[in-house]
């Protein structure tokens, strides 16, 4: 009995068996906390300077455009050069920008346009380093441990997303903006150290071919491969069903008061609930690496996600709403672990950076599109209807695409195909 229970707990073998992966994961986890502290600190500082929610909203716009542009091109660079050097260079850029934020806060520049510029540059650097880091992981751990490694990566992200903003608010209240930004600059050195200690990770072109040269042609080549890679394409389509059609976060301020009679604290709890669910799923993710039908698992997880969002639309007790949001976060964590695994295993190494770039754009851009869809739908109807219809459309999208691509549902992790 005890042995069976232990098998359901988090599979930490990637951390045990690969020193390089362990360093990378620890460095990324520590730096994620600082980066999320900075994200909330920038939003608070922009609002303090402008007293405008629109100005705070522009932070997202200045972040999105470089993310899309550099996400695609950054992935192409990752397929053409030593990935360690590229990730280290982009991370040094992020660290330098953290120092700029420290200085501007210390000397009280009070320039919102400087903050926008830093956000845009940070987004560009992140768009290069994120797909590069993801493309490094399959070179550090064995294929059978990739699902567990991706579950660990998702936990790292959600821990930062949950705890980082809280620490940022505490740091601002205690010592001000300079202190909050300085913590990010210090914690980011952990990420730099982990990358510095990696061995060289040069490109691995197909036999008889030279490494791809980065550029528009290289990006197009990645999309051309994706067009014929049905299983990889399905991972993106199903994620878009969830993130675009059933993204509830833009409605949290309206729902907090309208459904639950709460205020700012209720909004914070609703925002934290999906990440908490993801972390709970991570704690009992030992079974994730044992599933062979990973395409079917993704489809089921996205259906559960859509159903949870639809049910959240009808919740009128706060604990019920938090439960369904936590369930959506748990389903999304498992789905993301399998989507990342299929991408890393089924894609050839010489294209992995470019496809990780597309993955970064979809994962980061999809929720922003979903915010617009949900907000517009709620404005035209009601939050309840927007959430319920969005969740049901998500489920319908999964059923529609799965019926058209039955090979994806039959995808076998023991015999991966793109």
ZABAKOL-462360 format. One record per residue: residue in one letter; x, y, z of N, C-alpha, C in turn. Coordinates in steps of 0.05 Angstrom, whole numbers, padded with zeros to 5 digits, always signed. Example, Ala and Ser with C-alpha at 12.3 -4.5 7.8 and 13.67 -1.06 7.14 Angstrom:
# ZABAKOL-462360
A+00264-00114+00156+00246-00090+00156+00264-00066+00156/S+00257-00045+00142+00273-00021+00143+00258+00001+00157/
***
This chain:
# ZABAKOL-462360
X+00017-00024+00000+00000+00000+00000+00017+00025+00000/X+00037+00025+00019+00055+00049+00020+00071+00051-00005/X+00079+00028-00017+00095+00029-00041+00079+00040-00064/X+00053+00032-00066+00036+00042-00087+00032+00072-00084/X+00029+00082-00060+00025+00111-00055+00050+00126-00063/X+00074+00115-00057+00098+00129-00064+00101+00132-00094/X+00090+00113-00109+00093+00114-00138+00076+00136-00150/X+00056+00146-00135+00040+00168-00145+00053+00195-00139/X+00072+00196-00121+00085+00221-00114+00104+00230-00136/X+00113+00255-00135+00130+00267-00155+00154+00250-00162/X+00158+00246-00188+00181+00231-00198+00205+00251-00200/X+00224+00248-00182+00246+00266-00181+00272+00254-00193/X+00269+00232-00208+00292+00219-00219+00309+00237-00237/X+00296+00255-00253+00313+00273-00270+00332+00289-00253/X+00323+00298-00229+00340+00313-00211+00362+00296-00199/X+00356+00271-00195+00376+00252-00183+00397+00243-00202/X+00388+00239-00228+00406+00225-00247+00422+00244-00264/X+00414+00270-00265+00429+00289-00282+00437+00313-00266/X+00463+00316-00261+00473+00339-00246+00467+00365-00261/X+00471+00364-00288+00467+00388-00304+00438+00397-00303/X+00420+00377-00306+00391+00384-00304+00384+00395-00277/X+00395+00383-00256+00389+00392-00229+00398+00421-00225/X+00422+00427-00234+00431+00455-00232+00412+00474-00248/X+00405+00465-00272+00388+00482-00289+00361+00486-00276/X+00349+00465-00264+00323+00467-00252+00324+00485-00227/X+00344+00481-00210+00346+00498-00186+00350+00527-00194/X+00368+00532-00213+00373+00559-00221+00348+00573-00232/X+00333+00558-00248+00309+00568-00261+00288+00573-00240/X+00285+00555-00220+00265+00559-00199+00271+00584-00182/X+00296+00587-00174+00303+00610-00158+00299+00636-00174/X+00308+00636-00199+00305+00661-00215+00276+00667-00222/X+00259+00646-00225+00231+00650-00230+00217+00667-00208/X+00225+00661-00184+00214+00677-00161+00220+00706-00165/X+00245+00712-00171+00254+00740-00175+00240+00753-00199/X+00238+00738-00221+00225+00749-00245+00196+00756-00240/X+00182+00739-00226+00153+00744-00220+00150+00767-00200/X+00170+00770-00182+00170+00793-00164+00173+00819-00181/X+00191+00818-00201+00194+00841-00218+00169+00847-00234/X+00156+00827-00244+00132+00831-00260+00111+00846-00245/X+00106+00838-00220+00085+00852-00204+00095+00880-00195/X+00121+00882-00191+00132+00908-00182+00130+00929-00205/X+00136+00920-00230+00133+00939-00252+00104+00948-00255/X+00085+00930-00253+00057+00937-00255+00049+00957-00233/X+00058+00952-00209+00052+00971-00187+00065+00998-00191/X+00090+00998-00200+00104+01023-00204+00092+01039-00227/X+00084+01025-00249+00070+01039-00271+00044+01052-00261/X+00029+01038-00245+00004+01049-00235+00009+01072-00216/X+00030+01070-00200+00037+01092-00182+00045+01117-00197/X+00058+01114-00220+00066+01136-00236+00044+01149-00252/X+00024+01133-00261+00004+01142-00280-00024+01143-00269/X-00030+01127-00248-00057+01124-00237-00076+01115-00259/X-00066+01099-00278-00082+01090-00301-00080+01060-00305/X-00103+01047-00305-00104+01018-00310-00097+01013-00339/X-00103+01032-00357-00096+01029-00385-00065+01028-00388/X-00052+01045-00373-00022+01045-00375-00011+01019-00365/X-00023+01008-00344-00015+00981-00335-00020+00960-00356/X-00043+00962-00370-00049+00944-00391-00029+00945-00414/X-00017+00969-00419+00003+00972-00440+00028+00955-00434/X+00033+00949-00409+00056+00932-00402+00053+00905-00417/X+00029+00894-00417+00025+00869-00432+00029+00872-00461/X+00021+00894-00473+00025+00899-00502+00055+00901-00509/X+00069+00917-00493+00098+00920-00498+00113+00893-00493/X+00101+00875-00478+00113+00849-00474+00106+00830-00497/X+00082+00831-00507+00072+00811-00527+00086+00813-00553/X+00089+00838-00564+00100+00841-00591+00128+00830-00594/X+00147+00837-00576+00174+00825-00578+00174+00795-00573/X+00155+00785-00556+00154+00757-00551+00148+00741-00576/X+00129+00751-00592+00122+00737-00617+00145+00738-00637/X+00156+00762-00640+00177+00766-00660+00202+00750-00653/X+00212+00754-00629+00237+00741-00621+00233+00712-00613/X+00208+00704-00606+00204+00676-00600+00209+00658-00624/X+00199+00667-00647+00203+00651-00672+00232+00653-00681/X+00244+00676-00681+00271+00679-00690+00291+00667-00670/X+00285+00670-00644+00303+00659-00624+00305+00629-00626/X+00282+00616-00632+00283+00587-00636+00300+00579-00659/X+00300+00595-00681+00317+00590-00704+00346+00592-00697/X+00353+00612-00681+00381+00615-00672+00390+00591-00655/X+00371+00581-00638+00378+00558-00621+00384+00533-00637/X+00375+00531-00661+00381+00508-00678+00407+00512-00694/X+00419+00536-00691+00442+00542-00708+00468+00546-00693/X+00466+00550-00666+00490+00556-00651+00490+00539-00626/X+00512+00541-00610+00514+00527-00585+00492+00537-00566/X+00474+00520-00558+00451+00528-00542+00459+00539-00514/X+00480+00528-00503+00490+00538-00477+00498+00567-00480/X+00514+00574-00500+00523+00601-00504+00500+00620-00509/X+00481+00611-00526+00458+00628-00532+00441+00634-00507/X+00435+00613-00492+00419+00617-00468+00434+00634-00447/X+00460+00631-00445+00476+00647-00427+00476+00676-00436/X+00480+00681-00462+00480+00708-00472+00454+00723-00467/X+00431+00709-00474+00405+00722-00470+00399+00726-00440/X+00408+00707-00423+00404+00710-00394+00421+00733-00383/X+00445+00737-00393+00461+00760-00385+00446+00786-00392/X+00433+00786-00415+00417+00809-00422+00394+00814-00402/X+00380+00793-00394+00359+00796-00374+00370+00806-00347/X+00394+00796-00340+00406+00805-00315+00413+00834-00316/X+00425+00843-00339+00432+00871-00342+00407+00889-00340/X+00385+00880-00352+00360+00896-00350+00349+00897-00322/X+00353+00875-00306+00346+00876-00278+00362+00898-00263/X+00387+00901-00270+00404+00922-00258+00394+00950-00266/X+00384+00953-00291+00373+00978-00300+00349+00985-00283/X+00332+00966-00277+00309+00971-00260+00317+00979-00232/X+00337+00967-00221+00347+00974-00195+00356+01003-00195/X+00372+01011-00215+00383+01038-00216+00361+01059-00219/X+00342+01054-00238+00321+01074-00242+00303+01078-00217/X+00300+01056-00202+00284+01059-00177+00301+01074-00156/X+00327+01068-00155+00344+01080-00134+00347+01110-00138/X+00349+01119-00163+00352+01148-00169+00326+01162-00174/X+00304+01147-00172+00276+01157-00174+00273+01172-00201/X+00278+01158-00223+00274+01170-00249+00245+01176-00256/X+00227+01158-00247+00198+01162-00251+00192+01165-00281/X+00202+01148-00298+00197+01148-00326+00182+01123-00334/X+00156+01125-00341+00141+01102-00348+00150+01091-00375/X+00160+01108-00393+00170+01099-00419+00196+01083-00416/X+00212+01089-00396+00235+01072-00391+00227+01044-00382/X+00206+01043-00365+00196+01018-00356+00185+01002-00380/X+00170+01015-00398+00160+01001-00421+00183+00990-00438/X+00204+01006-00442+00227+00997-00458+00240+00973-00445/X+00244+00974-00419+00256+00951-00405+00239+00926-00408/X+00213+00929-00405+00194+00906-00409+00197+00894-00436/X+00198+00911-00457+00200+00901-00484+00226+00886-00488/X+00248+00897-00478+00274+00884-00481+00275+00858-00465/X+00264+00858-00441+00263+00834-00425+00247+00812-00440/X+00225+00820-00452+00209+00801-00467+00224+00789-00490/X+00240+00806-00504+00256+00796-00526+00277+00776-00517/X+00290+00783-00495+00311+00764-00484+00298+00738-00475/X+00275+00740-00462+00261+00716-00452+00253+00699-00476/X+00244+00711-00498+00235+00696-00521+00258+00681-00534/X+00283+00689-00529+00306+00674-00539+00314+00653-00519/X+00316+00660-00494+00326+00641-00474+00307+00618-00468/X+00280+00624-00469+00261+00603-00461+00261+00579-00480/X+00258+00583-00506+00259+00560-00524+00286+00546-00524/X+00307+00562-00520+00334+00550-00519+00337+00532-00495/X+00328+00541-00472+00329+00524-00448+00313+00499-00452/X+00289+00502-00463+00272+00478-00467+00285+00459-00486/X+00298+00469-00507+00311+00451-00526+00336+00438-00514/X+00347+00449-00493+00370+00437-00479+00362+00412-00464/X+00338+00412-00452+00331+00391-00433+00333+00363-00445/X+00324+00357-00470+00327+00330-00480+00356+00321-00483/X+00375+00340-00483+00403+00332-00484+00414+00326-00456/X+00399+00331-00435+00408+00327-00408+00396+00303-00394/X+00371+00296-00402+00358+00273-00389+00349+00253-00411/X+00346+00228-00403+00338+00207-00422+00309+00210-00430/X+00302+00198-00453+00275+00201-00464+00253+00192-00445/X+00257+00170-00430+00236+00160-00412+00232+00179-00388/X+00251+00196-00382+00248+00215-00360+00238+00242-00368/X+00233+00247-00394+00224+00273-00403+00197+00281-00391/X+00177+00263-00390+00152+00271-00377+00156+00281-00348/X+00172+00267-00333+00178+00275-00305+00193+00302-00305/X+00212+00306-00323+00227+00331-00324+00208+00354-00331/X+00190+00350-00349+00171+00371-00357+00151+00377-00335/X+00143+00357-00319+00127+00362-00296+00142+00379-00275/X+00167+00373-00272+00184+00389-00254+00186+00418-00264/X+00190+00421-00290+00192+00448-00301+00166+00464-00297/X+00143+00451-00301+00117+00464-00297+00114+00472-00268/X+00123+00455-00249+00121+00461-00221+00139+00486-00214/X+00162+00487-00226+00180+00510-00222+00167+00536-00231/X+00154+00535-00255+00140+00559-00265+00117+00567-00247/X+00101+00547-00238+00077+00554-00222+00085+00563-00194/X+00107+00552-00184+00116+00561-00157+00123+00591-00159/X+00138+00598-00180+00145+00626-00183+00121+00644-00188/X+00102+00634-00204+00078+00649-00211+00060+00653-00186/X+00061+00633-00167+00044+00635-00143+00057+00652-00121/X+00083+00646-00116+00096+00658-00093+00109+00685-00100/X+00120+00687-00125+00134+00711-00133+00119+00737-00129/X+00094+00739-00140+00079+00764-00136+00074+00771-00106/X+00070+00750-00090+00066+00755-00061+00091+00766-00049/X+00114+00754-00056+00140+00764-00045+00145+00793-00055/X+00138+00798-00081+00142+00824-00092+00126+00845-00077/X+00101+00839-00071+00084+00858-00056+00096+00863-00028/X+00105+00841-00015+00117+00844+00012+00142+00861+00011/X+00159+00856-00010+00185+00870-00012+00180+00900-00017/X+00160+00907-00033+00154+00935-00038+00144+00948-00013/X+00126+00934+00002+00116+00946+00027+00138+00949+00048/X+00158+00932+00048+00179+00933+00068+00200+00953+00062/X+00210+00953+00037+00234+00969+00030+00231+00985+00004/X+00209+00982-00011+00206+00998-00035+00214+00983-00060/X+00211+00997-00083+00216+00986-00109+00245+00976-00112/X+00264+00992-00103+00292+00985-00107+00298+00958-00095/X+00288+00953-00071+00293+00928-00057+00281+00904-00073/X+00257+00908-00083+00244+00886-00098+00259+00880-00123/X+00268+00900-00138+00283+00896-00163+00311+00883-00156/X+00323+00892-00134+00349+00881-00127+00348+00851-00121/X+00326+00842-00109+00323+00814-00103+00323+00798-00129/X+00310+00808-00150+00310+00795-00176+00338+00793-00187/X+00353+00815-00185+00380+00816-00196+00398+00796-00182/X+00394+00793-00156+00410+00774-00140+00403+00745-00147/X+00376+00739-00146+00368+00712-00151+00374+00702-00179/X+00375+00721-00198+00381+00713-00226+00409+00702-00230/X+00427+00708-00211+00454+00697-00213+00453+00666-00211/X+00432+00655-00199+00430+00626-00197+00426+00614-00225/X+00409+00628-00241+00405+00619-00269+00430+00621-00285/X+00445+00643-00281+00470+00647-00296+00490+00625-00289/X+00492+00619-00264+00511+00598-00255+00504+00571-00267/X+00478+00564-00267+00470+00538-00277+00476+00535-00307/X+00473+00557-00322+00480+00556-00351+00510+00556-00355/X+00524+00571-00339+00554+00571-00341+00566+00544-00337/X+00554+00528-00319+00565+00501-00313+00557+00480-00333/X+00539+00486-00351+00532+00466-00371+00555+00460-00390/X+00556+00436-00401+00576+00430-00422+00567+00443-00448/X+00585+00445-00468+00576+00456-00494+00554+00439-00506/X+00534+00453-00518+00511+00439-00530+00509+00449-00559/X+00527+00440-00577+00527+00450-00604+00503+00439-00620/X+00496+00451-00642+00474+00441-00659+00480+00413-00669/X+00459+00397-00673+00462+00370-00684+00446+00368-00710/X+00459+00377-00733+00444+00375-00758+00441+00346-00767/X+00423+00342-00785+00419+00315-00796+00445+00306-00811/X+00449+00280-00812+00473+00270-00824+00476+00280-00852/X+00500+00290-00858+00506+00300-00885+00498+00329-00889/X+00486+00342-00869+00477+00369-00872+00493+00387-00853/X+00496+00412-00860+00509+00432-00843+00488+00445-00825/X+00497+00457-00803+00478+00470-00785+00462+00492-00800/X+00436+00494-00792+00419+00514-00805+00428+00542-00798/X+00427+00560-00818+00433+00588-00813+00407+00602-00805/X+00408+00617-00782+00384+00631-00773+00375+00653-00792/X+00349+00656-00795+00338+00676-00813+00310+00668-00820/X+00297+00685-00837+00269+00680-00844+00266+00653-00857/X+00285+00645-00874+00283+00619-00887+00283+00597-00867/X+00299+00599-00846+00300+00579-00825+00273+00577-00810/X+00261+00601-00804+00235+00601-00791+00214+00588-00808/X+00214+00594-00834+00194+00582-00852+00198+00552-00854/X+00223+00543-00853+00229+00514-00853+00216+00500-00829/X+00217+00514-00806+00204+00502-00782+00174+00500-00785/X+00161+00521-00796+00132+00520-00801+00125+00499-00822/X+00142+00496-00842+00137+00476-00863+00138+00448-00850/X+00157+00443-00833+00158+00417-00819+00133+00413-00802/X+00124+00434-00788+00101+00432-00770+00076+00426-00786/X+00074+00437-00810+00050+00432-00827+00046+00402-00832/X+00068+00388-00835+00066+00359-00840+00068+00342-00816/X+00072+00354-00792+00075+00339-00767+00048+00340-00752/X+00031+00321-00758+00004+00323-00748+00002+00321-00717/X+00018+00305-00705+00017+00302-00676+00027+00327-00662/X+00048+00339-00672+00058+00364-00660+00038+00386-00665/X+00026+00387-00689+00007+00408-00694-00018+00406-00676/X-00025+00381-00670-00048+00377-00652-00043+00387-00624/X-00018+00385-00614-00012+00395-00587-00017+00425-00586/X-00010+00439-00608-00015+00468-00609-00044+00475-00611/X-00059+00460-00628-00087+00465-00632-00103+00461-00606/X-00098+00439-00592-00113+00434-00568-00106+00454-00546/X-00081+00463-00545-00074+00484-00526-00089+00510-00532/X-00091+00516-00558-00105+00540-00565-00135+00538-00558/X-00147+00514-00561-00175+00511-00553-00178+00519-00524/X-00160+00511-00507-00162+00518-00478-00156+00547-00473/X-00133+00557-00483-00123+00583-00476-00139+00606-00489/X-00149+00602-00513-00164+00623-00527-00194+00622-00521/X-00206+00599-00521-00235+00596-00518-00243+00596-00488/X-00226+00587-00470-00235+00583-00442-00214+00594-00423/X-00207+00619-00426-00187+00632-00409-00203+00650-00390/X-00205+00643-00364-00222+00658-00346-00210+00682-00332/X-00184+00686-00333-00171+00705-00314-00180+00734-00318/X-00187+00742-00343-00195+00770-00347-00221+00776-00333/X-00236+00756-00326-00262+00760-00313-00260+00759-00283/X-00237+00753-00272-00235+00751-00243-00243+00776-00227/X-00236+00800-00236-00245+00824-00221-00276+00826-00220/X-00289+00820-00243-00318+00822-00244-00331+00799-00228/X-00319+00776-00230-00330+00752-00217-00327+00754-00187/X-00304+00765-00177-00299+00767-00149-00321+00781-00134/X-00330+00804-00146-00352+00819-00133-00379+00808-00141/X-00383+00802-00167-00410+00794-00176-00418+00767-00167/X-00400+00748-00165-00407+00721-00157-00404+00717-00127/X-00383+00727-00116-00375+00720-00089-00376+00743-00069/X-00382+00767-00078-00384+00790-00060-00358+00798-00047/X-00336+00792-00061-00310+00798-00050-00297+00822-00062/X-00271+00826-00056-00256+00848-00066-00229+00840-00077/X-00209+00856-00071-00182+00851-00081-00171+00824-00072/X-00175+00818-00047-00165+00792-00037-00177+00768-00051/X-00203+00771-00057-00216+00749-00072-00205+00746-00100/X-00199+00769-00113-00186+00768-00139-00159+00753-00137/X-00144+00760-00116-00118+00747-00113-00120+00717-00109/X-00141+00709-00093-00145+00680-00089-00153+00666-00114/X-00170+00679-00130-00178+00667-00156-00154+00664-00175/X-00137+00685-00175-00113+00684-00192-00094+00662-00183/X-00092+00657-00157-00073+00637-00147-00084+00609-00150/X-00110+00605-00151-00122+00579-00150-00112+00560-00172/X-00111+00568-00198-00100+00550-00218-00072+00541-00213/X-00055+00559-00204-00027+00552-00198-00026+00533-00174/X-00043+00537-00154-00043+00519-00131-00052+00491-00141/X-00072+00489-00158-00080+00464-00169-00058+00450-00184/X-00043+00466-00199-00020+00455-00214+00001+00444-00196/X+00007+00458-00174+00027+00448-00155+00017+00423-00141/X-00008+00421-00135-00019+00397-00122-00017+00373-00142/X-00023+00378-00167-00021+00357-00187+00008+00348-00189/X+00027+00367-00187+00055+00361-00189+00063+00342-00166/X+00053+00347-00142+00061+00331-00119+00053+00302-00122/X+00032+00297-00139+00023+00269-00143+00026+00262-00173/X+00048+00270-00184+00053+00266-00213+00071+00242-00219/X+00075+00225-00200+00092+00202-00205+00083+00184-00227/X+00057+00184-00232+00045+00167-00253+00049+00178-00281/X+00056+00204-00283+00056+00217-00309+00074+00203-00329/X+00098+00195-00321+00117+00183-00339+00109+00155-00347/X+00089+00143-00335+00081+00116-00341+00059+00114-00363/X+00048+00136-00371+00027+00137-00391+00039+00136-00419/X+00030+00116-00435+00039+00114-00462+00022+00130-00482/X-00004+00129-00478-00023+00143-00496-00024+00173-00489/X-00003+00187-00495+00000+00215-00486-00019+00233-00502/X-00024+00227-00527-00043+00243-00542-00071+00242-00530/X-00080+00218-00523-00106+00215-00510-00106+00230-00483/X-00084+00228-00468-00082+00241-00442-00085+00271-00445/X-00073+00283-00466-00075+00312-00471-00104+00319-00476/X-00117+00304-00494-00145+00309-00501-00163+00308-00476/X-00159+00288-00459-00175+00285-00435-00170+00309-00416/X-00145+00316-00413-00138+00339-00396-00151+00365-00405/X-00151+00370-00431-00162+00395-00441-00193+00394-00438/X-00205+00371-00441-00234+00368-00436-00240+00374-00407/X-00225+00363-00389-00228+00369-00360-00225+00398-00355/X-00205+00411-00368-00200+00439-00364-00225+00455-00373/X-00235+00449-00397-00258+00464-00407-00283+00460-00389/X-00287+00435-00380-00309+00430-00362-00306+00445-00335/X-00282+00447-00325-00277+00461-00300-00283+00491-00303/X-00275+00502-00325-00280+00531-00330-00310+00536-00333/X-00324+00518-00348-00353+00521-00351-00367+00519-00324/X-00358+00500-00307-00370+00497-00280-00365+00521-00263/X-00341+00533-00265-00334+00557-00250-00353+00579-00256/X-00363+00581-00280-00382+00601-00287-00408+00600-00272/X-00415+00577-00261-00440+00574-00246-00435+00574-00216/X-00410+00576-00207-00404+00575-00178-00412+00601-00165/X-00425+00598-00142-00433+00622-00126-00422+00621-00098/X-00409+00599-00091-00394+00597-00065-00365+00599-00072/X-00350+00615-00057-00322+00619-00064-00306+00593-00065/X-00310+00576-00045-00295+00551-00044-00300+00533-00069/X-00325+00535-00079-00331+00519-00103-00317+00531-00127/X-00316+00557-00129-00302+00570-00151-00272+00564-00150/X-00260+00565-00126-00232+00559-00123-00226+00530-00130/X-00244+00512-00123-00240+00484-00129-00239+00479-00159/X-00258+00491-00174-00258+00486-00203-00235+00500-00217/X-00226+00523-00207-00202+00535-00218-00177+00519-00212/X-00176+00508-00188-00153+00490-00181-00153+00466-00199/X-00177+00455-00204-00179+00431-00222-00170+00439-00250/X-00177+00462-00260-00168+00471-00286-00137+00473-00287/X-00125+00483-00265-00096+00486-00264-00082+00459-00264/X-00094+00439-00249-00083+00412-00248-00084+00400-00276/X-00106+00402-00289-00109+00390-00316-00089+00403-00336/X-00086+00430-00333-00068+00444-00351-00039+00435-00346/X-00031+00430-00321-00004+00422-00315+00002+00395-00328/X-00016+00376-00326-00011+00349-00338-00010+00352-00368/X-00029+00367-00380-00029+00371-00409-00003+00384-00418/X+00006+00404-00404+00031+00418-00412+00055+00399-00411/X+00056+00382-00390+00078+00363-00388+00079+00344-00412/X+00056+00334-00420+00055+00316-00443+00060+00331-00470/X+00050+00355-00472+00054+00370-00497+00084+00376-00500/X+00097+00384-00479+00126+00389-00480+00141+00364-00487/X+00133+00341-00475+00147+00316-00480+00144+00307-00509/X+00120+00309-00520+00117+00301-00548+00134+00319-00566/X+00134+00345-00560+00150+00363-00576+00180+00356-00575/X+00190+00350-00551+00218+00345-00547+00227+00318-00558/X+00208+00298-00558+00215+00271-00566+00211+00268-00596/X+00188+00277-00606+00181+00272-00634+00195+00291-00654/X+00203+00314-00645+00216+00333-00663+00246+00327-00665/X+00257+00328-00689+00286+00323-00691+00302+00346-00678/X+00325+00340-00668+00341+00360-00652+00347+00385-00669/X+00351+00381-00695+00358+00404-00712+00335+00424-00716/X+00311+00416-00708+00287+00433-00711+00275+00440-00683/X+00287+00429-00662+00274+00431-00636+00273+00460-00626/X+00293+00476-00631+00293+00503-00622+00271+00519-00635/X+00268+00516-00662+00247+00531-00676+00219+00523-00666/X+00215+00497-00662+00188+00488-00652+00184+00496-00624/X+00204+00497-00607+00201+00508-00580+00195+00537-00581/X+00205+00552-00601+00198+00580-00605+00168+00583-00610/X+00157+00566-00628+00129+00567-00633+00113+00560-00608/X+00123+00540-00593+00110+00533-00568+00109+00556-00549/X+00131+00571-00547+00132+00594-00529+00112+00615-00537/X+00110+00621-00563+00091+00641-00573+00062+00632-00567/X+00056+00606-00572+00029+00596-00567+00022+00598-00537/X+00040+00588-00520+00035+00587-00491+00033+00615-00480/X+00049+00634-00489+00048+00661-00478+00027+00679-00492/X+00024+00675-00519+00005+00691-00533-00023+00682-00531/X-00028+00656-00529-00055+00645-00527-00071+00657-00504/X-00061+00657-00480-00076+00669-00458-00083+00698-00461/X-00065+00713-00474-00071+00741-00479-00094+00745-00499/X-00095+00727-00519-00117+00727-00538-00143+00719-00523/X-00139+00699-00505-00162+00690-00489-00173+00711-00471/X-00156+00728-00460-00166+00750-00443-00184+00768-00459/X-00176+00774-00484-00193+00791-00501-00220+00778-00508/X-00219+00752-00515-00243+00737-00522-00262+00737-00498/X-00252+00730-00475-00269+00727-00451-00280+00754-00443/X-00263+00775-00443-00273+00802-00436-00294+00812-00455/X-00290+00807-00481-00310+00816-00501-00336+00801-00498/X-00334+00775-00494-00358+00758-00491-00374+00766-00467/X-00360+00771-00445-00374+00779-00420-00387+00806-00423/X-00374+00824-00438-00385+00851-00442-00411+00850-00459/X-00411+00831-00478-00435+00828-00495-00457+00812-00482/X-00450+00794-00463-00470+00777-00450-00467+00780-00420/X-00458+00760-00407-00453+00760-00378-00428+00744-00372/X-00415+00748-00349-00392+00731-00342-00399+00701-00341/X-00423+00695-00330-00431+00667-00329-00433+00655-00356/X-00446+00668-00375-00449+00658-00402-00422+00656-00416/X-00405+00676-00412-00379+00676-00425-00363+00652-00416/X-00363+00647-00390-00347+00624-00379-00359+00597-00388/X-00385+00595-00386-00398+00569-00393-00395+00563-00422/X-00401+00582-00439-00399+00577-00468-00370+00573-00476/X-00351+00589-00464-00323+00585-00470-00313+00557-00463/X-00321+00547-00439-00313+00520-00432-00325+00499-00450/X-00350+00502-00458-00363+00483-00475-00351+00484-00503/X-00344+00508-00513-00331+00510-00539-00303+00497-00539/X-00289+00499-00516-00263+00486-00513-00267+00456-00516/X-00287+00444-00502-00292+00416-00504-00299+00408-00533/X-00317+00424-00545-00325+00418-00573-00301+00419-00592/X-00283+00438-00587-00259+00440-00604-00241+00415-00601/X-00238+00405-00577-00223+00381-00573-00235+00357-00587/X-00261+00354-00585-00275+00332-00598-00273+00334-00628/X-00276+00358-00639-00274+00363-00668-00247+00356-00679/X-00226+00367-00667-00199+00362-00677-00190+00333-00672/X-00198+00321-00650-00191+00294-00644-00204+00274-00664/X-00228+00281-00672-00242+00264-00692-00228+00265-00719/X-00217+00288-00725-00203+00291-00751-00175+00279-00750/X-00163+00278-00727-00135+00268-00724-00134+00245-00704/X-00146+00223-00712-00147+00200-00693-00120+00188-00688/X-00101+00193-00706-00074+00183-00701-00062+00196-00676/X-00070+00221-00670-00060+00234-00646-00070+00221-00621/X-00095+00213-00621-00107+00199-00598-00093+00172-00594/X-00083+00160-00616-00069+00134-00614-00039+00137-00609/X-00030+00162-00607-00001+00167-00603+00010+00150-00581/X+00032+00136-00586+00045+00118-00567+00073+00129-00560/X+00077+00135-00534+00103+00146-00526+00126+00127-00531/X+00121+00101-00533+00142+00082-00539+00150+00083-00568/X+00133+00094-00585+00139+00096-00614+00131+00124-00624/X+00146+00144-00615+00138+00172-00620+00141+00179-00650/X+00121+00193-00660+00122+00204-00687+00112+00233-00687/X+00123+00249-00704+00115+00277-00705+00089+00280-00719/
***
